[in-house]
């Protein structure tokens, strides 16, 4: 970041050191504050460092319940929602339909491809990095490859809205929306980032994705594009698409969808949702991450994302376990 923007001011470094020690009790949290400041070009009161997020927020606000999000075949039945495009699963040697009823192996292909000759398989053992994703065709479907990939879920192949297709044709983009639930059951949106793939990629991969923040109310996209190394540009590096002045289509429907779903699973206090808008303008939830969902870029650009929740005091529970936030 500093190669592009220059050295962070020493006065800001001093602010980060003081803030880390006074707010979180240790300077070990200062380096992430340096990084946020380098990205944002300033220091902001209220930031939560990424290593504090991992050390306290993940175990105390998500915990074992967040692990449920890694078990993809459970999702549709857990939420009882058609917003998830799940059509079947492979789990521990058995094949399941969308209601988790067993399908005889001889009828698996017929069931999975009954509506389309192209589907997607997502393995449980490669969560949330864009890995472990397989695009399958009826003509070449090989059940042995699924068994090697391990437990996972089959999903409909979604044709994305023309808005996203124009940005990067052939690569499905997602909107990562982060929601939180407070002590009174109120769900709110804390960040929104459009994640777009690159040339020759069928979907977003964490190691190559580009990211663009959007306004939390209007869905208007920022003109600033973030590369994987957090350096910036003003356009998609492959298609030269420029985001300035553009708005995410049907953004209000996306917000309504993720907020309604989070109310159904309050056990994880912070959830990241990967949302797609299809060619018909319908919202689809491709994945949800209830544990350790990345917030680094969101916190630096749109943050402080968790202000007014007192989550910066979670470390105090080590001395006073009965504190509630």
Secondary structure, 3 states (H helix, E strand, C coil): CHHHHCCCCHHHHHHHHHHHHHHHCCHHHHHHHHHHHHHHCCCCCCCCCHHHHHHHHHHHHHHHHHHHHHCHHHHHHHHCCCCCCEEEEEECCEEEECCCCEECHHHHHHHHCCCCCEEEEEECCCCCCCCCEEEEEHHHCCHHHHHHHCCEEEEECCCECHHHHHHCCCCECEEEEEEEECCCCCEEEEEEEEEECCCCCCECCCCCCEEEEECCCCCEECCCEECCCCCEECCCCCCCCCCCCCECCCHHHHHHHHHHHHHHCCCCCEEEEEEEEECCCCEEEEEEECCCCCCHHHHHHCCCCCCCCCHHHHHHHHCCCCCCC
